[in-house]
Amino acid sequence: MKTRFLMATAAAAIVMVACNNEETDNWAGEIRLSSGLAVQQVNSTRAANDIQSGQFAAGEKIDVFINEAVNAGETATTSYTQPLVYTAGGNGAMSTSDQPYYPTSGKNVNIYAYYPSGTVTSIDANSEVDFTVVADQSSDANYKASDLIYGTPDKNPVGRTKNHVNITFKHLLSKVTVTLKQGAGIKNLTNAKVELLNVLPTTKLDPSTGTISGAEADKDKIAITVMDKGTNLSGSAVVIPQTLNQEVEGKRRFIRVTLNTGGVLYSQNLTDADNEPIGDIEMTAGNEYKYEITVNLTSLDITSSINPWGPGGSYTGEAEMEE
């Protein structure tokens, strides 16, 4: 009898432990979010390819919009602060001081997210906003301020769950990376300035769909500074998807390199691997365009490719420069 009692007691203890393990989470209906992106630690020295190429830097702010998924004619039982500001943390974590909870009605929620924080104030269908990239992106802060990113769960609306809801983010703009190499007659490329010429800086964003309308043609074109006065010979800039390398005043000038000595070189007469002229360069959303430039005294040799941010082809060519 004693043996049976001990066995029954042990079995009961196992059941209690199992129940306690299930309840140790102490979930109270809060909405838990994650970005699914590893943390990107950014050094003080600007690098070309490692700033939020699909990863959020630790401490970056992300705006999250949450609303109760109600049917037409129904009134939401729960209202949320719009937007909730989340902070990117370790291993894709996202945290906020104003913790949201699932509706007490039991209904699902729709979730949308935008970066940089402050870009969008409402996700109403009629709240279209202008977004403009920064002209001088030689600093980390200005580069990130130009990197428009949109995120949603795998499927909206999201049902009540204690599991983290993964927000998948995508870059809405295009990225250009330039790497300089020392060539004939060049002793030092330190402090060289690299610019992308004749760039339209503004687009219209529809926050309700996470789509952009393309570069605003009625805006003035500007030069985008990729890097300036630094020892790092690689740099990146974010641009609105558009057609670059177009003919201006009879010449196709896309990249300008200003040497520390004062010499100025412009790209022109680009050709591909078959020595065919390269005309307009169509930049599309989500793609990264890489240019490796060998700087010679009177010319630049350019190798170009399209990759990381999205699918694309590649080509190589040469650009003669003029002083």
BAKOLVO-626385 format. One line per 3 residues: for each residue x, y, z of N, C-alpha, C, O. Coordinates in steps of 0.2 Angstrom, whole numbers, plus 2048, in hexadecimal, padded with zeros to 3 digits. Atoms other than C-alpha are relative to their C-alpha. Example, Ala and Ser with C-alpha at 12.3 -4.5 7.8 and 13.67 -1.06 7.14 Angstrom:
// BAKOLVO-626385
804 7FA 800 83E 7EA 827 804 806 800 809 805 803  7FC 7FA 7FF 844 7FB 824 7FC 805 803 7FF 80B 804 .
// end
This chain:
// BAKOLVO-626385
804 7FA 800 800 800 800 804 806 800 803 80B 7FC  7FC 7FA 800 80E 80C 804 803 801 7FA 804 807 7F8  7FD 7FF 806 816 809 7F4 7FC 803 7FB 7FE 807 7F7 .
805 7FD 805 806 80D 7EA 7FF 807 802 7FF 80B 7FD  801 7F9 7FE 804 81D 7F4 806 804 7FE 805 80A 7FB  7FA 7FD 802 816 822 7F0 800 801 7F8 801 807 7F6 .
801 7FF 807 813 81F 7DE 7FB 805 7FE 7FC 809 7F9  805 7FC 802 803 828 7DD 802 808 802 801 80C 7FE  7FE 7F9 7FF 80B 837 7E6 805 803 7FB 805 808 7F9 .
7FB 7FE 805 81A 837 7DA 7FC 802 7F9 7FE 807 7F6  804 7FE 806 80D 837 7CB 7FD 807 801 7FD 80A 7FC  803 7FA 7FF 804 845 7D2 805 806 800 803 80B 7FD .
7FB 7FB 800 814 84F 7D5 802 801 7F9 803 807 7F7  7FE 7FF 807 819 84C 7C2 7FB 804 7FD 7FC 809 7F9  805 7FC 803 808 853 7BD 800 807 802 7FF 80C 7FE .
7FF 7F9 7FD 80A 862 7C8 806 804 7FD 805 80A 7FB  7FA 7FD 803 81B 866 7C1 7FF 802 7F9 801 807 7F6  801 7FF 807 815 864 7AF 7FB 806 800 7FC 80B 7FB .
804 7FB 800 807 870 7B3 804 807 801 802 80C 7FE  7FC 7FA 7FE 813 87D 7BB 804 802 7FB 805 808 7F9  7FB 7FE 806 81F 87C 7AC 7FC 803 7FB 7FE 808 7F8 .
804 7FD 805 810 880 7A1 7FE 808 802 7FD 80C 7FE  803 7FA 7FD 80B 88F 7AC 806 805 802 805 80B 804  7FA 7FC 7FE 81D 896 7B0 800 806 7FB 803 80B 7FD .
800 7FA 804 81B 8A2 7A1 7FC 806 802 7FE 80B 801  804 7FA 7FD 80E 8AC 7AA 7FD 804 7FA 7FD 80A 7FB  802 7FC 806 807 8B2 799 7F9 803 802 7F4 7FF 804 .
806 7FC 7FE 7F9 8BF 79C 7FD 803 7FA 7F8 807 7FA  803 7FE 806 7F4 8C1 78A 804 806 7FC 801 809 7F8  7FC 7FB 803 802 8CD 785 802 7FE 7F9 803 7F8 7F7 .
7FE 801 807 806 8CF 772 808 800 800 80B 805 802  7F9 800 801 818 8C9 770 803 800 7F9 801 7FC 7F5  7FD 7FF 807 822 8CE 761 807 7FF 800 80B 800 805 .
7F9 801 801 833 8CA 75A 801 802 7F8 7FC 801 7F4  7FF 7FE 807 83B 8D0 74A 803 7FA 7FC 803 7FA 7F6  7FC 805 803 844 8C0 746 806 801 7FD 809 7FE 7F8 .
7FA 7FD 803 853 8CA 742 806 800 806 804 802 80B  7FB 7FF 7FB 864 8C8 74B 802 807 801 802 80B 7FC  7FE 7F9 7FF 86B 8D7 753 807 802 7FC 80B 7FD 7FB .
7FA 7FE 804 878 8E1 748 803 805 805 801 80B 806  7FC 7FB 7FC 885 8E9 753 804 805 7FB 807 802 7F7  7FD 7FB 805 88B 8F9 74A 806 803 804 805 806 809 .
7FA 7FD 7FD 89D 8FF 74D 800 808 7FE 7FC 80A 7FA  800 7F9 801 8A1 911 74D 803 802 7F9 802 807 7F6  7FD 7FF 806 8AB 90F 73D 7FB 7FE 7FB 7F8 7F8 7FB .
806 802 805 89E 90F 72E 803 7FA 7FC 808 7FB 7F8  7FF 805 805 89E 8FF 724 7FB 7FF 7FB 7F5 802 7FC  804 7FF 805 896 8FC 714 7FA 7FB 800 7F4 7FE 7FF .
805 805 801 88C 8EC 715 7FC 7FE 806 7F8 7FA 806  803 803 7FA 888 8E9 727 7FC 804 804 7FB 803 80A  805 7FC 7FD 87C 8F6 72C 7F9 7FE 7FE 7F6 801 7F9 .
807 802 801 86B 8EE 72D 7FE 7FE 7F9 7F9 7FF 7F6  802 803 806 86C 8E4 71E 7FC 7FA 802 7FE 7F4 801  805 805 7FD 85D 8DA 724 800 7FF 807 7FD 7FA 80A .
7FF 800 7F9 862 8DD 736 7FF 807 803 801 80C 800  800 7FA 7FD 85D 8EA 742 805 801 805 807 7FC 809  7FB 7FE 7FB 86A 8F3 74D 7FD 800 806 7F8 802 807 .
803 800 7F9 868 8F0 75F 7FF 808 803 803 80C 802  802 7F9 7FD 85F 8FF 767 7FC 804 7FB 7F9 809 7FD  804 7FC 805 856 904 757 7F9 800 801 7F6 7FB 804 .
807 7FF 7FE 844 90A 759 7FC 7FE 7F9 7FD 800 7F4  804 803 806 836 901 74E 7F9 802 802 7F7 801 808  807 7FE 7FF 824 908 74D 7FB 7FA 7FF 7FC 7F8 7F9 .
804 806 801 817 8FA 74F 7F8 803 801 7F7 806 806  807 7FE 800 804 8FD 74B 7FC 7FA 801 7FD 7F5 7FD  804 806 7FE 7F8 8F1 753 7F8 802 800 7F7 807 803 .
807 7FE 800 7E5 8F1 750 7FC 7F9 801 7FE 7F4 7FE  804 806 7FF 7D7 8E5 755 7FC 7FE 7F9 7FA 803 7F6  803 802 806 7D1 8DB 746 7F8 7FF 801 7F6 7FA 803 .
807 800 7FF 7BE 8DF 746 7FD 800 7F9 800 802 7F4  804 800 807 7B1 8DC 738 7FD 807 7FF 7FC 80B 803  803 7FA 802 7A8 8EA 72F 7FA 801 804 7F6 7FD 805 .
806 7FE 7FC 79C 8F3 73A 802 7FF 808 7FE 801 80C  7FF 801 7F9 7A4 8ED 74A 805 805 803 809 808 800  7FC 7FB 7FD 7AD 8F8 757 805 7FC 804 804 7F7 808 .
7FA 803 7FC 7BE 8F3 75E 7FF 800 807 7FD 806 80A  800 800 7F9 7BE 8EE 770 806 803 804 806 805 809  7FA 7FE 7FE 7D0 8F2 772 804 805 7FC 804 804 7F6 .
7FC 7FC 804 7DA 901 76D 807 800 802 809 7FF 808  7F9 800 7FE 7ED 902 76C 803 807 7FE 801 80B 7FA  7FC 7FA 802 7FA 910 76C 802 800 7F9 805 7FA 7F7 .
7FE 801 807 7FE 914 75A 805 806 7FE 803 80C 7FF  7FD 807 800 80C 911 757 803 7FF 807 804 803 80B  7FC 802 7FA 814 907 765 807 800 7FE 809 7FD 7F8 .
7F9 800 802 826 90A 765 804 7FA 803 805 7FA 809  7FC 806 7FE 831 8FA 766 807 802 800 809 805 7FB  7F8 7FF 801 844 8F9 769 802 7F9 7FE 801 7F4 801 .
7FD 806 802 84E 8EC 760 805 7FE 805 809 802 807  7FC 802 7FB 857 8E1 76C 804 7FA 7FD 806 7FA 7F7  7FC 805 801 861 8D1 76C 7FC 7FA 7FC 7F7 7F9 7FE .
803 806 803 85E 8C2 760 7F9 801 7FD 7F4 7FD 7FE  806 7FF 804 84F 8CA 757 7FB 803 805 7F5 804 803  805 7FE 7FC 846 8D0 767 7FE 807 7FF 802 80B 7FD .
803 7F9 801 83B 8DF 767 7FC 801 807 7F8 7FD 809  804 7FF 7FA 835 8E7 777 7FD 807 801 800 80C 7FD  803 7F9 800 82A 8F6 77C 7FE 801 808 7FC 7FC 80B .
802 7FF 7F9 826 8FE 78D 7F8 801 800 7F6 800 806  808 800 800 813 8FF 788 7FE 7FA 7FD 7FC 7F9 7F7  802 807 802 80F 8ED 787 7F9 7FF 7FE 7F5 800 801 .
807 801 802 800 8E9 77C 7FE 7F9 802 802 7F4 802  803 806 7FF 7F4 8DB 77F 7FB 7FE 7FB 7F8 803 7F8  806 802 804 7E8 8D1 775 7FA 802 802 7F9 803 808 .
807 7FE 7FE 7D6 8D7 774 7FD 7FB 805 7FD 7F5 804  804 804 7FC 7CB 8D1 782 7FA 7FD 7FD 7F7 7F8 7FF  806 803 804 7BE 8CD 775 802 7FA 7FD 7FE 7F6 7FA .
7FE 806 803 7C9 8BF 76F 801 800 7F9 803 7FC 7F5  7FE 7FF 807 7CB 8C6 75E 807 801 7FE 80B 802 803  7F9 800 802 7DB 8C6 754 802 808 7FF 7FE 80C 800 .
7FD 7F9 801 7E6 8D5 750 804 800 7FA 807 7FB 7F7  7FB 7FE 806 7EF 8DD 741 806 803 802 805 808 807  7FA 7FD 7FE 801 8E2 743 804 802 7FA 805 7FE 7F5 .
7FB 7FD 805 80C 8ED 738 805 804 804 804 807 809  7FA 7FD 7FD 81D 8F4 73B 804 804 7FB 804 803 7F5  7FD 7FC 805 827 902 734 807 803 804 807 804 80A .
7FA 7FE 7FE 839 908 736 803 805 7FA 802 803 7F4  7FF 7FE 7F9 840 915 738 7FA 803 804 7F5 804 801  805 7FE 7FB 836 91A 747 7FE 807 7FE 803 80C 7FD .
803 7F9 801 82B 92A 744 7FF 801 7F9 7FC 806 7F7  802 7FF 807 829 927 731 7F9 800 7FF 7F6 804 7FB  807 800 801 817 922 732 7FC 801 807 7FE 7FF 80C .
804 7FE 7FB 80A 929 73E 7F9 7FC 800 7F6 7FC 805  806 803 800 7FB 920 738 800 7FB 7FA 803 7FC 7F5  800 805 805 7F7 910 72D 7F9 800 7FC 7F8 7FB 7F9 .
806 800 804 7E7 916 726 801 801 7F9 806 803 7F7  7FF 800 807 7E4 914 714 801 807 7FD 804 807 7F7  7FF 7F9 803 7E4 927 711 805 804 803 805 80A 803 .
7FB 7FC 7FC 7F3 92B 71B 807 800 7FC 80C 7FF 7FF  7FA 800 803 800 92B 70D 805 805 802 803 80B 803  7FB 7FB 7FE 811 933 712 806 800 7FB 807 7FB 7F8 .
7F9 800 803 821 939 70A 805 7FD 804 806 7FE 80A  7FA 802 7FD 831 931 70E 806 802 7FC 806 801 7F6  7FA 7FD 803 842 939 70A 806 7FD 803 807 7FD 809 .
7F9 802 7FE 853 931 70B 804 806 802 803 80B 7FF  7FB 7FB 7FE 861 93B 713 805 801 7FB 808 7FC 7F8  7FB 7FE 805 86D 944 707 807 7FD 802 80A 7FA 7FD .
7F9 802 7FE 87D 940 711 7FF 7FA 804 7FD 7FB 80A  801 806 7FC 87C 92E 716 807 7FD 802 808 7F7 803  7F9 802 7FE 88F 92D 71B 800 7FE 807 805 7FB 809 .
800 802 7F9 88A 92B 72D 7FB 7FA 801 7F6 7F9 7FD  805 806 7FE 881 91B 735 7F9 803 801 7F4 800 7FE  807 7FD 7FE 873 926 73B 7FC 802 7FA 7F6 800 7FA .
803 7FE 806 86F 92E 72B 7FE 7FA 7FB 7F9 7FA 7F7  801 806 804 870 91D 721 7FA 7FD 803 7F5 7FB 7FF  806 803 7FE 864 915 72D 7F9 804 800 7F4 801 7FF .
806 7FC 800 858 924 72D 7FD 800 7F9 7F7 801 7F8  802 800 807 857 921 71A 7FD 7F9 7FE 7FB 7F8 7F9  801 807 801 854 90E 71B 7F9 7FE 802 7F7 7FC 808 .
807 801 7FE 841 90C 71A 7FE 7F9 800 7FF 7F5 7FB  802 807 7FF 83B 8FB 720 7F9 7FF 803 7F7 803 807  807 802 7FF 82A 8F3 721 7FF 7F9 803 803 7F5 800 .
800 807 7FD 825 8E4 72C 7F9 7FE 801 7F5 802 804  806 803 7FE 816 8D9 72E 801 7F9 803 806 7F6 801  7FF 807 7FE 813 8C8 736 7FF 7FC 7F9 7FD 7FE 7F4 .
801 804 806 812 8B9 72A 7F9 800 7FD 7F8 800 7F7  807 7FF 802 7FF 8BB 72A 7FD 804 804 7FD 803 80B  805 7FC 7FC 7F3 8C9 730 7F9 7FD 7FE 7F8 7FC 7F9 .
7FF 7FE 7F9 7E9 8C8 73A 803 7FA 804 803 7F4 802  7FC 805 7FC 7F2 8BF 748 7FB 7FE 806 7F8 802 809  804 803 7FB 7E9 8B3 754 803 801 807 809 801 807 .
7FD 7FF 7F9 7EB 8B4 767 805 7FA 801 803 7F4 800  7FB 805 7FE 7FB 8AB 76C 805 802 805 807 808 804  7FB 7FE 7FC 808 8AB 779 807 800 7FD 80C 802 800 .
7F9 801 803 816 8A7 76D 801 807 7FC 7FD 80B 7FB  7FE 7F9 803 820 8B6 765 7FD 800 7F9 7FE 7FB 7F5  802 7FF 807 818 8BC 755 806 803 7FC 808 809 7FE .
7FB 7FE 804 826 8BE 748 7FE 805 7FB 7FA 804 7F7  802 7FB 805 826 8CE 73E 806 800 7FB 80C 800 7FC  7FC 800 806 82E 8CC 72D 801 807 7FD 7FC 80A 7FB .
7FE 7F9 803 837 8DC 727 803 800 7F9 806 7FB 7F8  7FC 800 806 83C 8E1 716 801 808 7FE 7FE 80C 800  7FE 7F9 802 845 8F0 70F 7FC 802 7FA 7FB 7FF 7F5 .
804 7FD 805 83A 8FB 704 804 804 7FA 801 805 7F5  7FC 7FB 805 848 905 6FB 806 7FB 7FD 806 7F5 7FE  7FB 804 803 858 900 6F2 807 803 803 807 808 806 .
7FA 7FE 7FC 86A 900 6F9 806 800 7FA 806 7FC 7F6  7FA 800 804 87A 905 6F0 806 800 804 807 804 809  7FA 800 7FD 88B 900 6F6 806 801 7FC 806 7FE 7F6 .
7FA 7FE 804 89B 907 6F0 807 7FE 804 807 800 80A  7F9 802 7FD 8AD 900 6F3 805 803 7FC 805 802 7F6  7FB 7FD 804 8BC 90A 6EE 806 7FC 801 808 7F9 806 .
7F9 803 800 8CD 902 6E9 805 804 7FD 803 808 7F8  7FB 7FB 802 8DD 90B 6E6 803 7FD 7F9 804 7F7 7F9  7FE 801 806 8E2 90B 6D4 807 803 7FE 80A 806 802 .
7FA 7FD 803 8F0 912 6C8 800 807 802 7FB 80B 800  7FF 7F9 7FF 8F7 923 6CE 7FC 802 806 7FD 808 807  803 7FE 7FA 8ED 923 6DE 804 7FE 806 805 7F8 807 .
7FC 802 7FA 8F7 923 6EE 7FB 7FF 806 7FD 7FB 80A  804 801 7FA 8E9 925 6FB 7F9 802 7FE 7F7 807 7FB  807 7FE 800 8D6 924 6FB 7FC 802 806 7F6 803 806 .
802 7FE 7F9 8D4 929 70D 7FC 807 7FF 7FF 80B 7FC  804 7FA 800 8C6 936 70F 7FD 802 7F9 7FB 808 7F8  803 7FF 807 8C0 934 6FD 7F8 801 802 7F5 7FE 806 .
807 800 7FF 8AE 939 6FB 7FC 7FD 7FA 7FF 7FE 7F4  803 803 805 8A2 92F 6F1 7F8 802 800 7F5 802 805  807 7FE 801 891 935 6EA 7FC 7FD 7FB 7FF 7FB 7F5 .
805 802 806 882 92E 6E0 7FD 806 7FD 7FA 80A 801  803 7FA 803 87C 93B 6D4 7F9 800 7FD 7F7 7FA 7FB  807 800 803 86B 941 6CE 7FB 7FB 803 7F8 7F7 7FF .
805 805 7FC 861 937 6DB 7FA 804 802 7FA 809 805  806 7FD 7FE 84F 93B 6DE 7FF 7FD 808 7FF 7F7 808  7FF 802 7F9 84E 93A 6F2 7F9 7FE 803 7F9 7FC 809 .
806 800 7FD 83B 939 6F5 7FB 7FB 7FD 7FB 7FA 7F7  806 804 802 82D 92C 6F4 7FA 801 804 7FA 804 809  806 800 7FC 81B 92A 6F9 7FF 7F9 803 7FF 7F4 7FF .
801 806 7FD 818 91C 706 7F8 7FF 802 7F5 804 805  806 802 7FE 807 914 708 800 7FC 807 801 7F6 806  7FF 803 7FA 807 90F 71B 7FB 7FA 801 7FD 7F5 804 .
805 805 7FF 7F8 904 719 802 7F9 7FC 7FF 7F4 7FE  7FE 806 804 800 8F8 70C 808 7FF 801 80A 7FA 7FE  7F9 801 800 813 8FB 70F 803 800 7F9 808 7FD 7F8 .
7FE 7FF 807 815 900 6FD 802 807 7FF 800 80C 802  7FE 7F9 802 81E 90F 6F5 7FE 801 7F9 7FD 7FC 7F5  802 7FE 807 81A 918 6E5 805 801 7FB 804 802 7F5 .
7FA 7FF 805 82B 91A 6DE 803 807 802 800 80B 806  7FD 7FA 7FF 836 929 6DE 7FC 806 7FD 7F9 805 7F8  804 7FA 802 82D 93A 6DD 804 804 7FB 809 807 7FC .
7FD 7FD 806 832 941 6CC 800 808 800 804 80B 7FD  801 7F8 7FF 82C 953 6D1 805 803 805 805 809 806  7FB 7FE 7FB 83A 954 6DE 807 801 7FD 808 7FE 7F8 .
7F9 7FF 803 84B 95B 6DB 805 7FA 801 805 7F7 807  7FB 805 7FF 859 94F 6D8 806 802 804 807 808 804  7FB 7FE 7FB 867 94F 6E5 806 7FB 7FF 805 7F5 7FC .
7FB 804 7FF 878 947 6E8 800 7FC 806 7FF 800 80C  800 804 7FA 878 939 6F5 808 7FE 802 80B 7FB 7FE  7F9 801 7FE 889 938 6FF 800 7F9 803 7FC 7F7 808 .
7FF 807 7FE 88E 926 701 805 800 806 804 7FC 80B  7FA 800 7FB 89E 929 70B 804 807 7FF 804 809 7FA  7FD 7FA 801 8A8 938 70F 805 801 806 803 800 80C .
7FB 7FF 7FB 8B8 93C 719 801 7FA 805 800 7FC 80B  7FF 805 7FC 8BB 92B 720 806 7FB 7FE 808 7FB 7F8  7FB 805 802 8C8 91D 720 7FD 7FA 7FD 801 7F6 7FA .
804 806 803 8BB 910 71B 7FF 801 7F9 7FC 806 7F7  801 7FF 808 8BB 90D 708 7FA 7FD 7FE 7F9 7FC 7F8  807 803 802 8AA 905 708 7FB 804 803 7FB 806 809 .
806 7FD 7FD 899 90D 70B 7FA 7FF 7FC 7FA 7FC 7F6  806 802 803 887 90B 707 7FB 806 801 7FC 80A 806  805 7FB 800 878 917 704 7FA 7FC 7FE 7FA 7F8 7FA .
807 803 801 865 913 703 7FD 806 7FB 7FD 80C 7FD  803 7FB 804 85C 91B 6F4 7F9 7FD 7FE 7F7 7F7 7FF  807 802 802 84A 91B 6EE 801 7FC 7F9 805 7FE 7F5 .
7FF 804 806 848 90E 6E0 7FE 805 7FA 7F9 808 7FA  801 7FB 805 84A 918 6D0 805 7FE 7FA 809 7F9 7FB  7FB 801 806 854 919 6BF 805 805 801 804 80B 801 .
7FA 7FC 800 865 91F 6C1 805 7FF 7FA 803 7FB 7F6  7FB 800 806 874 922 6B5 7FC 803 7FA 7FE 802 7F5  803 7FD 806 868 92C 6AA 804 806 7FD 808 809 801 .
7FC 7FA 803 86F 939 69E 7FE 807 802 7F8 808 803  801 7F9 7FE 871 94A 6A5 804 805 7FC 80B 804 7FD  7FC 7FC 804 877 958 69A 805 7FD 7FB 80B 7FE 7FA .
7FC 803 805 87D 94C 68D 805 7FB 803 808 7F7 7FF  7FB 805 7FD 887 941 699 7FC 7FC 806 7F7 7FE 809  803 804 7FB 883 932 6A4 805 800 806 80A 7FD 806 .
7FC 800 7FA 88A 935 6B5 7FD 7FE 806 7F7 801 808  803 803 7FB 886 92A 6C3 803 800 807 800 801 80C  7FC 800 7FA 894 92A 6D0 805 805 800 808 806 7FA .
7FB 7FB 800 89F 938 6D5 805 7FE 806 803 7FD 80C  7FB 801 7FB 8B0 935 6DF 804 806 800 807 808 7FC  7FC 7FA 7FE 8B8 944 6E7 806 7FE 804 805 7FC 80A .
7FA 802 7FD 8CA 940 6EC 802 805 806 800 80B 805  7FE 7FC 7FB 8D2 947 6FC 804 806 7FD 805 80B 800  7FB 7FB 804 8DE 951 6F0 7FC 805 7FD 7FF 80A 7FB .
804 7FB 804 8CF 95A 6E8 7FE 7FD 7F9 7FA 800 7F6  802 802 807 8CE 950 6D8 7F9 7FD 800 7F7 7F9 805  806 802 801 8BD 94C 6D2 7FF 7FB 7FA 801 7FD 7F5 .
801 804 806 8B8 93D 6C7 7F9 7FE 800 7F5 7FD 805  807 801 801 8A7 939 6C0 800 7F9 7FB 804 7F8 7F7  801 806 804 8A1 928 6B9 7FC 802 7F9 7F8 807 7F9 .
803 7FF 806 89C 928 6A7 801 7FB 7FB 806 7F7 7FC  7FF 805 805 89A 91D 698 801 7F9 802 805 7F5 800  800 807 7FD 896 90D 6A2 7FF 7FB 7FA 7FB 7FC 7F6 .
801 805 804 898 8FD 698 7FF 7F9 804 802 7F9 809  801 806 7FD 893 8EB 69C 806 7FB 7FE 80B 7FD 7FB  7FB 805 802 89E 8DB 69A 801 7FF 7F9 806 7FD 7F7 .
800 801 807 89A 8DA 688 802 807 7FC 801 808 7F6  7FE 7FA 802 8A0 8EC 686 7FA 804 7FD 7FB 809 7F9  806 7FC 802 88E 8F2 683 7FF 806 805 7FF 805 80B .
801 7FA 7FC 889 903 689 7FB 7FE 806 7F6 7FB 804  805 800 7FB 880 903 69A 7FC 806 801 7FF 80B 802  804 7F9 7FF 872 910 69A 7FD 801 807 800 801 80C .
803 7FF 7FA 865 912 6A7 801 7FA 805 801 7F4 802  800 805 7FB 867 908 6B7 7FA 800 804 7F9 805 808  806 801 7FD 857 902 6BE 801 7FD 807 802 7F7 808 .
800 802 7F9 857 901 6D1 7F9 7FE 803 7F5 802 802  807 802 7FD 849 8F7 6D9 801 7FF 807 806 7FE 80A  801 800 7F8 843 8F5 6EB 803 7F9 802 802 7F4 7FF .
7FE 806 7FD 84C 8E8 6F6 807 7FE 7FD 809 7F9 7FF  7FA 802 803 85C 8E7 6EB 806 804 802 805 80A 804  7FA 7FC 7FF 86E 8EC 6EF 804 800 7FA 805 7FA 7F7 .
7FC 7FF 806 879 8F2 6E1 807 802 803 808 807 806  7FA 7FF 7FE 88B 8F0 6E4 805 803 7FB 805 800 7F5  7FB 7FE 804 899 8FA 6DC 807 800 803 808 804 808 .
7F9 800 7FE 8AB 8F6 6DE 804 805 7FB 804 803 7F5  7FD 7FB 804 8B5 905 6D7 808 800 801 80A 802 807  7F8 7FF 800 8C8 905 6D3 801 807 7FE 800 808 7F8 .
7FF 7F9 801 8CD 917 6D4 807 801 7FD 80C 800 800  7F9 7FF 803 8DB 91B 6C7 800 808 800 7FB 80C 801  7FF 7F8 800 8E2 92D 6C4 7FB 803 7FC 7F8 809 7FE .
805 7FC 805 8D6 931 6B5 7FA 7FB 7FF 7F7 7FD 7FA  806 805 802 8CA 922 6B5 7FE 7FC 806 802 7FB 80B  802 805 7FB 8C0 916 6C0 7FE 7FA 7FC 7FA 7FA 7F7 .
802 806 803 8BE 904 6BC 7FA 7FD 805 7FB 7FD 80B  806 802 7FB 8AD 8FE 6C3 7FD 7F9 7FE 7FC 7F7 7F9  804 806 800 8A6 8ED 6C7 7FA 800 804 7FA 803 809 .
806 7FF 7FD 894 8EC 6CB 7FC 7F9 801 7FD 7F5 7FC  804 806 7FF 888 8DF 6D2 7FA 802 804 7F9 807 807  806 7FF 7FC 876 8DD 6D9 7FF 7FA 804 7FE 7F5 801 .
801 806 7FB 873 8D2 6E8 7FD 802 806 7F7 805 807  803 801 7F9 870 8D1 6FB 7F9 802 802 7F5 7FE 804  806 7FE 7FD 860 8DB 6FE 7FA 7FC 7FC 7F5 7FC 7FE .
805 803 804 857 8D1 6F0 803 7FD 7FA 809 7FD 7F9  7FE 803 806 858 8C7 6E0 802 805 7FA 800 80B 7FA  7FE 7FC 805 861 8CE 6D1 806 7FE 7FC 809 7F9 7FE .
7FA 802 804 86E 8CC 6C3 806 804 802 806 807 807  7FA 7FD 7FE 87F 8D3 6C2 803 802 7F9 802 7FF 7F4  7FD 7FE 806 88A 8DC 6B5 807 803 802 807 805 808 .
7FA 7FD 7FF 89C 8E2 6B4 801 805 7FA 7FF 804 7F5  7FE 7FB 805 8A3 8F1 6AB 805 805 802 809 804 807  7FA 7FC 7FF 8AF 8FF 6AA 7FD 807 7FF 7F9 809 7FA .
802 7F9 801 8AC 912 6AC 806 804 800 80A 805 804  7FB 7FB 801 8B7 91F 6A5 7FE 806 804 7F8 808 804  801 7FA 7FC 8B9 92E 6B0 803 806 7FD 808 806 7FA .
7FC 7FA 802 8BD 940 6AD 801 804 806 7FD 805 80A  7FF 7FC 7FA 8C5 94C 6B9 7FC 807 7FF 7FD 80B 804 .
// end
